[in-house]
Amino acid sequence: MAHARYKLPEQAAILAGGKVLVAGGNASAEIYDAAKNIFELVDGGTGSPQWYLSETLLPNGDVLLAGGYSTTFQATSQVWVFHQK
């Protein structure tokens, strides 16, 4: 991974084509491409690290990112949507 991640026990979403979105545990998001064996940073992110963030693949291929808590240790009610290109 390009960035270290903290408290990321199971937060990832398998995208179309077998790539994997990893968005929790850091303010940035990355996609793992198994065919190339690399992690690539993606545009956007959560603005601050979100530990224990949930990632849910939606029927249209987008990923709903929800909840978690940040460096303030306060739970968040924010949600984000990752749109796959």
Jmol script that loads the backbone (N, CA, C; Angstrom):
load data "model"
ATOM      1  N   MET A   1       0.837  -1.179   0.000  1.00  0.00           N
ATOM      2  CA  MET A   1       0.000   0.000   0.000  1.00  0.00           C
ATOM      3  C   MET A   1       0.882   1.242   0.000  1.00  0.00           C
ATOM      4  N   ALA A   2       0.372   2.286  -0.598  1.00  0.00           N
ATOM      5  CA  ALA A   2       1.111   3.543  -0.642  1.00  0.00           C
ATOM      6  C   ALA A   2       1.123   4.225   0.723  1.00  0.00           C
ATOM      7  N   HIS A   3       0.066   4.011   1.534  1.00  0.00           N
ATOM      8  CA  HIS A   3      -0.044   4.639   2.849  1.00  0.00           C
ATOM      9  C   HIS A   3      -0.350   3.583   3.901  1.00  0.00           C
ATOM     10  N   ALA A   4       0.267   3.767   5.068  1.00  0.00           N
ATOM     11  CA  ALA A   4      -0.025   2.874   6.186  1.00  0.00           C
ATOM     12  C   ALA A   4      -1.485   3.025   6.590  1.00  0.00           C
ATOM     13  N   ARG A   5      -2.073   1.977   7.079  1.00  0.00           N
ATOM     14  CA  ARG A   5      -3.473   1.996   7.503  1.00  0.00           C
ATOM     15  C   ARG A   5      -3.561   1.433   8.910  1.00  0.00           C
ATOM     16  N   TYR A   6      -4.471   1.981   9.687  1.00  0.00           N
ATOM     17  CA  TYR A   6      -4.622   1.619  11.083  1.00  0.00           C
ATOM     18  C   TYR A   6      -6.068   1.206  11.333  1.00  0.00           C
ATOM     19  N   LYS A   7      -6.258   0.156  12.095  1.00  0.00           N
ATOM     20  CA  LYS A   7      -7.590  -0.354  12.440  1.00  0.00           C
ATOM     21  C   LYS A   7      -8.413  -0.634  11.193  1.00  0.00           C
ATOM     22  N   LEU A   8      -7.887  -1.515  10.382  1.00  0.00           N
ATOM     23  CA  LEU A   8      -8.509  -1.878   9.121  1.00  0.00           C
ATOM     24  C   LEU A   8      -8.680  -3.401   9.106  1.00  0.00           C
ATOM     25  N   PRO A   9      -9.511  -3.960   9.986  1.00  0.00           N
ATOM     26  CA  PRO A   9      -9.582  -5.415  10.062  1.00  0.00           C
ATOM     27  C   PRO A   9     -10.230  -6.083   8.856  1.00  0.00           C
ATOM     28  N   GLU A  10     -11.282  -5.510   8.304  1.00  0.00           N
ATOM     29  CA  GLU A  10     -11.998  -6.173   7.210  1.00  0.00           C
ATOM     30  C   GLU A  10     -12.618  -5.189   6.233  1.00  0.00           C
ATOM     31  N   GLN A  11     -12.198  -3.935   6.231  1.00  0.00           N
ATOM     32  CA  GLN A  11     -12.845  -2.929   5.401  1.00  0.00           C
ATOM     33  C   GLN A  11     -12.215  -2.855   4.012  1.00  0.00           C
ATOM     34  N   ALA A  12     -12.852  -3.484   3.063  1.00  0.00           N
ATOM     35  CA  ALA A  12     -12.438  -3.443   1.659  1.00  0.00           C
ATOM     36  C   ALA A  12     -13.640  -3.880   0.833  1.00  0.00           C
ATOM     37  N   ALA A  13     -13.660  -3.467  -0.429  1.00  0.00           N
ATOM     38  CA  ALA A  13     -14.764  -3.840  -1.316  1.00  0.00           C
ATOM     39  C   ALA A  13     -14.166  -4.380  -2.611  1.00  0.00           C
ATOM     40  N   ILE A  14     -14.644  -5.531  -3.041  1.00  0.00           N
ATOM     41  CA  ILE A  14     -14.193  -6.110  -4.305  1.00  0.00           C
ATOM     42  C   ILE A  14     -14.997  -5.471  -5.426  1.00  0.00           C
ATOM     43  N   LEU A  15     -14.290  -4.844  -6.356  1.00  0.00           N
ATOM     44  CA  LEU A  15     -14.909  -4.125  -7.466  1.00  0.00           C
ATOM     45  C   LEU A  15     -15.008  -5.016  -8.694  1.00  0.00           C
ATOM     46  N   ALA A  16     -15.708  -4.523  -9.704  1.00  0.00           N
ATOM     47  CA  ALA A  16     -15.795  -5.237 -10.977  1.00  0.00           C
ATOM     48  C   ALA A  16     -14.386  -5.481 -11.495  1.00  0.00           C
ATOM     49  N   GLY A  17     -14.168  -6.622 -12.081  1.00  0.00           N
ATOM     50  CA  GLY A  17     -12.851  -6.949 -12.607  1.00  0.00           C
ATOM     51  C   GLY A  17     -11.896  -7.484 -11.557  1.00  0.00           C
ATOM     52  N   GLY A  18     -12.365  -7.620 -10.310  1.00  0.00           N
ATOM     53  CA  GLY A  18     -11.542  -8.206  -9.261  1.00  0.00           C
ATOM     54  C   GLY A  18     -10.632  -7.247  -8.524  1.00  0.00           C
ATOM     55  N   LYS A  19     -10.644  -5.959  -8.871  1.00  0.00           N
ATOM     56  CA  LYS A  19      -9.842  -4.998  -8.122  1.00  0.00           C
ATOM     57  C   LYS A  19     -10.466  -4.797  -6.750  1.00  0.00           C
ATOM     58  N   VAL A  20      -9.672  -4.308  -5.797  1.00  0.00           N
ATOM     59  CA  VAL A  20     -10.130  -4.160  -4.416  1.00  0.00           C
ATOM     60  C   VAL A  20      -9.938  -2.720  -3.964  1.00  0.00           C
ATOM     61  N   LEU A  21     -11.014  -2.089  -3.494  1.00  0.00           N
ATOM     62  CA  LEU A  21     -10.954  -0.743  -2.930  1.00  0.00           C
ATOM     63  C   LEU A  21     -10.652  -0.850  -1.440  1.00  0.00           C
ATOM     64  N   VAL A  22      -9.622  -0.130  -0.993  1.00  0.00           N
ATOM     65  CA  VAL A  22      -9.279  -0.036   0.420  1.00  0.00           C
ATOM     66  C   VAL A  22      -9.341   1.442   0.777  1.00  0.00           C
ATOM     67  N   ALA A  23     -10.333   1.828   1.575  1.00  0.00           N
ATOM     68  CA  ALA A  23     -10.535   3.248   1.854  1.00  0.00           C
ATOM     69  C   ALA A  23     -10.444   3.588   3.330  1.00  0.00           C
ATOM     70  N   GLY A  24     -10.520   2.644   4.215  1.00  0.00           N
ATOM     71  CA  GLY A  24     -10.485   2.925   5.643  1.00  0.00           C
ATOM     72  C   GLY A  24      -9.073   2.933   6.193  1.00  0.00           C
ATOM     73  N   GLY A  25      -8.932   3.460   7.403  1.00  0.00           N
ATOM     74  CA  GLY A  25      -7.655   3.444   8.093  1.00  0.00           C
ATOM     75  C   GLY A  25      -6.685   4.530   7.681  1.00  0.00           C
ATOM     76  N   ASN A  26      -7.057   5.368   6.730  1.00  0.00           N
ATOM     77  CA  ASN A  26      -6.219   6.465   6.246  1.00  0.00           C
ATOM     78  C   ASN A  26      -7.144   7.451   5.554  1.00  0.00           C
ATOM     79  N   ALA A  27      -6.693   8.675   5.334  1.00  0.00           N
ATOM     80  CA  ALA A  27      -7.531   9.676   4.666  1.00  0.00           C
ATOM     81  C   ALA A  27      -7.635   9.439   3.164  1.00  0.00           C
ATOM     82  N   SER A  28      -6.700   8.695   2.608  1.00  0.00           N
ATOM     83  CA  SER A  28      -6.703   8.409   1.173  1.00  0.00           C
ATOM     84  C   SER A  28      -7.318   7.034   0.906  1.00  0.00           C
ATOM     85  N   ALA A  29      -7.681   6.816  -0.336  1.00  0.00           N
ATOM     86  CA  ALA A  29      -8.203   5.514  -0.757  1.00  0.00           C
ATOM     87  C   ALA A  29      -7.263   4.948  -1.821  1.00  0.00           C
ATOM     88  N   GLU A  30      -7.197   3.623  -1.887  1.00  0.00           N
ATOM     89  CA  GLU A  30      -6.344   2.954  -2.861  1.00  0.00           C
ATOM     90  C   GLU A  30      -7.105   1.790  -3.471  1.00  0.00           C
ATOM     91  N   ILE A  31      -6.706   1.432  -4.663  1.00  0.00           N
ATOM     92  CA  ILE A  31      -7.246   0.239  -5.309  1.00  0.00           C
ATOM     93  C   ILE A  31      -6.104  -0.726  -5.527  1.00  0.00           C
ATOM     94  N   TYR A  32      -6.323  -1.973  -5.113  1.00  0.00           N
ATOM     95  CA  TYR A  32      -5.339  -3.023  -5.370  1.00  0.00           C
ATOM     96  C   TYR A  32      -5.719  -3.731  -6.658  1.00  0.00           C
ATOM     97  N   ASP A  33      -4.762  -3.804  -7.569  1.00  0.00           N
ATOM     98  CA  ASP A  33      -4.941  -4.492  -8.846  1.00  0.00           C
ATOM     99  C   ASP A  33      -4.099  -5.764  -8.799  1.00  0.00           C
ATOM    100  N   ALA A  34      -4.757  -6.898  -8.604  1.00  0.00           N
ATOM    101  CA  ALA A  34      -4.048  -8.170  -8.476  1.00  0.00           C
ATOM    102  C   ALA A  34      -3.318  -8.557  -9.756  1.00  0.00           C
ATOM    103  N   ALA A  35      -3.857  -8.201 -10.910  1.00  0.00           N
ATOM    104  CA  ALA A  35      -3.211  -8.534 -12.180  1.00  0.00           C
ATOM    105  C   ALA A  35      -1.853  -7.855 -12.302  1.00  0.00           C
ATOM    106  N   LYS A  36      -1.749  -6.630 -11.775  1.00  0.00           N
ATOM    107  CA  LYS A  36      -0.492  -5.881 -11.834  1.00  0.00           C
ATOM    108  C   LYS A  36       0.299  -5.984 -10.526  1.00  0.00           C
ATOM    109  N   ASN A  37      -0.350  -6.514  -9.477  1.00  0.00           N
ATOM    110  CA  ASN A  37       0.225  -6.625  -8.142  1.00  0.00           C
ATOM    111  C   ASN A  37       0.672  -5.255  -7.604  1.00  0.00           C
ATOM    112  N   ILE A  38      -0.199  -4.247  -7.766  1.00  0.00           N
ATOM    113  CA  ILE A  38       0.119  -2.903  -7.283  1.00  0.00           C
ATOM    114  C   ILE A  38      -1.100  -2.260  -6.621  1.00  0.00           C
ATOM    115  N   PHE A  39      -0.816  -1.310  -5.762  1.00  0.00           N
ATOM    116  CA  PHE A  39      -1.836  -0.430  -5.188  1.00  0.00           C
ATOM    117  C   PHE A  39      -1.741   0.900  -5.904  1.00  0.00           C
ATOM    118  N   GLU A  40      -2.885   1.464  -6.260  1.00  0.00           N
ATOM    119  CA  GLU A  40      -2.926   2.759  -6.925  1.00  0.00           C
ATOM    120  C   GLU A  40      -3.792   3.709  -6.102  1.00  0.00           C
ATOM    121  N   LEU A  41      -3.279   4.917  -5.842  1.00  0.00           N
ATOM    122  CA  LEU A  41      -4.089   5.924  -5.143  1.00  0.00           C
ATOM    123  C   LEU A  41      -5.226   6.364  -6.042  1.00  0.00           C
ATOM    124  N   VAL A  42      -6.369   6.653  -5.444  1.00  0.00           N
ATOM    125  CA  VAL A  42      -7.516   7.143  -6.207  1.00  0.00           C
ATOM    126  C   VAL A  42      -7.834   8.565  -5.757  1.00  0.00           C
ATOM    127  N   ASP A  43      -8.503   9.314  -6.613  1.00  0.00           N
ATOM    128  CA  ASP A  43      -8.903  10.673  -6.273  1.00  0.00           C
ATOM    129  C   ASP A  43      -9.907  10.645  -5.129  1.00  0.00           C
ATOM    130  N   GLY A  44      -9.907  11.694  -4.357  1.00  0.00           N
ATOM    131  CA  GLY A  44     -10.868  11.803  -3.267  1.00  0.00           C
ATOM    132  C   GLY A  44     -10.321  11.199  -1.991  1.00  0.00           C
ATOM    133  N   GLY A  45     -11.192  10.755  -1.174  1.00  0.00           N
ATOM    134  CA  GLY A  45     -10.831  10.218   0.125  1.00  0.00           C
ATOM    135  C   GLY A  45     -11.816  10.735   1.149  1.00  0.00           C
ATOM    136  N   THR A  46     -11.526  10.491   2.394  1.00  0.00           N
ATOM    137  CA  THR A  46     -12.442  10.878   3.459  1.00  0.00           C
ATOM    138  C   THR A  46     -12.039  12.175   4.160  1.00  0.00           C
ATOM    139  N   GLY A  47     -10.900  12.744   3.800  1.00  0.00           N
ATOM    140  CA  GLY A  47     -10.464  13.992   4.410  1.00  0.00           C
ATOM    141  C   GLY A  47      -9.639  13.785   5.665  1.00  0.00           C
ATOM    142  N   SER A  48      -9.941  12.765   6.428  1.00  0.00           N
ATOM    143  CA  SER A  48      -9.159  12.389   7.602  1.00  0.00           C
ATOM    144  C   SER A  48      -9.277  10.876   7.750  1.00  0.00           C
ATOM    145  N   PRO A  49      -8.339  10.246   8.445  1.00  0.00           N
ATOM    146  CA  PRO A  49      -8.434   8.788   8.592  1.00  0.00           C
ATOM    147  C   PRO A  49      -9.754   8.390   9.245  1.00  0.00           C
ATOM    148  N   GLN A  50     -10.368   7.366   8.724  1.00  0.00           N
ATOM    149  CA  GLN A  50     -11.602   6.840   9.317  1.00  0.00           C
ATOM    150  C   GLN A  50     -11.347   5.381   9.686  1.00  0.00           C
ATOM    151  N   TRP A  51     -11.181   5.120  10.963  1.00  0.00           N
ATOM    152  CA  TRP A  51     -10.917   3.770  11.442  1.00  0.00           C
ATOM    153  C   TRP A  51     -12.238   3.019  11.569  1.00  0.00           C
ATOM    154  N   TYR A  52     -12.209   1.769  11.235  1.00  0.00           N
ATOM    155  CA  TYR A  52     -13.392   0.886  11.253  1.00  0.00           C
ATOM    156  C   TYR A  52     -14.510   1.403  10.346  1.00  0.00           C
ATOM    157  N   LEU A  53     -14.135   2.024   9.265  1.00  0.00           N
ATOM    158  CA  LEU A  53     -15.064   2.490   8.239  1.00  0.00           C
ATOM    159  C   LEU A  53     -15.658   1.280   7.524  1.00  0.00           C
ATOM    160  N   SER A  54     -16.934   1.312   7.235  1.00  0.00           N
ATOM    161  CA  SER A  54     -17.532   0.207   6.474  1.00  0.00           C
ATOM    162  C   SER A  54     -17.518   0.544   4.987  1.00  0.00           C
ATOM    163  N   GLU A  55     -17.356  -0.471   4.160  1.00  0.00           N
ATOM    164  CA  GLU A  55     -17.372  -0.323   2.708  1.00  0.00           C
ATOM    165  C   GLU A  55     -18.387  -1.312   2.154  1.00  0.00           C
ATOM    166  N   THR A  56     -19.398  -0.794   1.466  1.00  0.00           N
ATOM    167  CA  THR A  56     -20.466  -1.637   0.928  1.00  0.00           C
ATOM    168  C   THR A  56     -20.582  -1.434  -0.571  1.00  0.00           C
ATOM    169  N   LEU A  57     -20.396  -2.495  -1.327  1.00  0.00           N
ATOM    170  CA  LEU A  57     -20.540  -2.429  -2.778  1.00  0.00           C
ATOM    171  C   LEU A  57     -22.018  -2.305  -3.119  1.00  0.00           C
ATOM    172  N   LEU A  58     -22.356  -1.297  -3.904  1.00  0.00           N
ATOM    173  CA  LEU A  58     -23.739  -1.058  -4.311  1.00  0.00           C
ATOM    174  C   LEU A  58     -24.015  -1.729  -5.662  1.00  0.00           C
ATOM    175  N   PRO A  59     -25.279  -1.996  -5.992  1.00  0.00           N
ATOM    176  CA  PRO A  59     -25.612  -2.685  -7.249  1.00  0.00           C
ATOM    177  C   PRO A  59     -25.086  -1.992  -8.507  1.00  0.00           C
ATOM    178  N   ASN A  60     -24.920  -0.659  -8.479  1.00  0.00           N
ATOM    179  CA  ASN A  60     -24.435   0.055  -9.663  1.00  0.00           C
ATOM    180  C   ASN A  60     -22.909   0.072  -9.763  1.00  0.00           C
ATOM    181  N   GLY A  61     -22.206  -0.574  -8.829  1.00  0.00           N
ATOM    182  CA  GLY A  61     -20.749  -0.627  -8.851  1.00  0.00           C
ATOM    183  C   GLY A  61     -20.069   0.414  -7.984  1.00  0.00           C
ATOM    184  N   ASP A  62     -20.823   1.403  -7.489  1.00  0.00           N
ATOM    185  CA  ASP A  62     -20.266   2.377  -6.551  1.00  0.00           C
ATOM    186  C   ASP A  62     -20.058   1.685  -5.197  1.00  0.00           C
ATOM    187  N   VAL A  63     -19.299   2.345  -4.332  1.00  0.00           N
ATOM    188  CA  VAL A  63     -19.074   1.801  -2.987  1.00  0.00           C
ATOM    189  C   VAL A  63     -19.482   2.860  -1.974  1.00  0.00           C
ATOM    190  N   LEU A  64     -20.353   2.484  -1.049  1.00  0.00           N
ATOM    191  CA  LEU A  64     -20.785   3.358   0.039  1.00  0.00           C
ATOM    192  C   LEU A  64     -19.795   3.191   1.189  1.00  0.00           C
ATOM    193  N   LEU A  65     -19.187   4.297   1.603  1.00  0.00           N
ATOM    194  CA  LEU A  65     -18.278   4.324   2.746  1.00  0.00           C
ATOM    195  C   LEU A  65     -19.016   5.011   3.879  1.00  0.00           C
ATOM    196  N   ALA A  66     -19.083   4.372   5.026  1.00  0.00           N
ATOM    197  CA  ALA A  66     -19.897   4.940   6.104  1.00  0.00           C
ATOM    198  C   ALA A  66     -19.272   4.705   7.467  1.00  0.00           C
ATOM    199  N   GLY A  67     -19.519   5.683   8.336  1.00  0.00           N
ATOM    200  CA  GLY A  67     -19.201   5.537   9.745  1.00  0.00           C
ATOM    201  C   GLY A  67     -17.724   5.557  10.065  1.00  0.00           C
ATOM    202  N   GLY A  68     -17.392   4.865  11.125  1.00  0.00           N
ATOM    203  CA  GLY A  68     -16.038   4.858  11.627  1.00  0.00           C
ATOM    204  C   GLY A  68     -15.808   6.017  12.574  1.00  0.00           C
ATOM    205  N   TYR A  69     -14.563   6.161  12.969  1.00  0.00           N
ATOM    206  CA  TYR A  69     -14.182   7.298  13.792  1.00  0.00           C
ATOM    207  C   TYR A  69     -12.776   7.723  13.392  1.00  0.00           C
ATOM    208  N   SER A  70     -12.436   8.965  13.711  1.00  0.00           N
ATOM    209  CA  SER A  70     -11.178   9.537  13.263  1.00  0.00           C
ATOM    210  C   SER A  70     -10.244   9.756  14.445  1.00  0.00           C
ATOM    211  N   THR A  71      -9.253  10.586  14.239  1.00  0.00           N
ATOM    212  CA  THR A  71      -8.238  10.842  15.262  1.00  0.00           C
ATOM    213  C   THR A  71      -8.806  11.507  16.510  1.00  0.00           C
ATOM    214  N   THR A  72     -10.026  12.032  16.431  1.00  0.00           N
ATOM    215  CA  THR A  72     -10.671  12.629  17.598  1.00  0.00           C
ATOM    216  C   THR A  72     -11.352  11.574  18.467  1.00  0.00           C
ATOM    217  N   PHE A  73     -11.391  10.338  17.992  1.00  0.00           N
ATOM    218  CA  PHE A  73     -12.046   9.218  18.661  1.00  0.00           C
ATOM    219  C   PHE A  73     -13.548   9.421  18.816  1.00  0.00           C
ATOM    220  N   GLN A  74     -14.119  10.298  17.995  1.00  0.00           N
ATOM    221  CA  GLN A  74     -15.558  10.510  17.975  1.00  0.00           C
ATOM    222  C   GLN A  74     -16.129   9.778  16.761  1.00  0.00           C
ATOM    223  N   ALA A  75     -17.186   9.028  16.981  1.00  0.00           N
ATOM    224  CA  ALA A  75     -17.841   8.347  15.857  1.00  0.00           C
ATOM    225  C   ALA A  75     -18.397   9.385  14.893  1.00  0.00           C
ATOM    226  N   THR A  76     -18.376   9.067  13.608  1.00  0.00           N
ATOM    227  CA  THR A  76     -18.895   9.997  12.612  1.00  0.00           C
ATOM    228  C   THR A  76     -20.196   9.475  12.022  1.00  0.00           C
ATOM    229  N   SER A  77     -21.040  10.400  11.629  1.00  0.00           N
ATOM    230  CA  SER A  77     -22.265  10.023  10.928  1.00  0.00           C
ATOM    231  C   SER A  77     -22.116  10.318   9.435  1.00  0.00           C
ATOM    232  N   GLN A  78     -20.898  10.649   9.003  1.00  0.00           N
ATOM    233  CA  GLN A  78     -20.661  10.977   7.597  1.00  0.00           C
ATOM    234  C   GLN A  78     -20.686   9.727   6.728  1.00  0.00           C
ATOM    235  N   VAL A  79     -21.021   9.963   5.470  1.00  0.00           N
ATOM    236  CA  VAL A  79     -20.929   8.902   4.463  1.00  0.00           C
ATOM    237  C   VAL A  79     -20.240   9.486   3.229  1.00  0.00           C
ATOM    238  N   TRP A  80     -19.610   8.614   2.476  1.00  0.00           N
ATOM    239  CA  TRP A  80     -18.945   8.985   1.235  1.00  0.00           C
ATOM    240  C   TRP A  80     -19.328   7.942   0.187  1.00  0.00           C
ATOM    241  N   VAL A  81     -19.278   8.319  -1.077  1.00  0.00           N
ATOM    242  CA  VAL A  81     -19.542   7.362  -2.153  1.00  0.00           C
ATOM    243  C   VAL A  81     -18.356   7.373  -3.092  1.00  0.00           C
ATOM    244  N   PHE A  82     -17.811   6.191  -3.340  1.00  0.00           N
ATOM    245  CA  PHE A  82     -16.738   6.026  -4.309  1.00  0.00           C
ATOM    246  C   PHE A  82     -17.368   5.638  -5.628  1.00  0.00           C
ATOM    247  N   HIS A  83     -17.106   6.436  -6.663  1.00  0.00           N
ATOM    248  CA  HIS A  83     -17.615   6.144  -7.993  1.00  0.00           C
ATOM    249  C   HIS A  83     -16.501   5.528  -8.812  1.00  0.00           C
ATOM    250  N   GLN A  84     -16.694   4.304  -9.237  1.00  0.00           N
ATOM    251  CA  GLN A  84     -15.683   3.636 -10.051  1.00  0.00           C
ATOM    252  C   GLN A  84     -15.695   4.204 -11.458  1.00  0.00           C
ATOM    253  N   LYS A  85     -14.532   4.493 -11.994  1.00  0.00           N
ATOM    254  CA  LYS A  85     -14.425   5.050 -13.347  1.00  0.00           C
ATOM    255  C   LYS A  85     -14.688   4.015 -14.393  1.00  0.00           C
TER     256      LYS A  85
END
end "model"
wireframe off; spacefill off
backbone 0.3
color backbone group
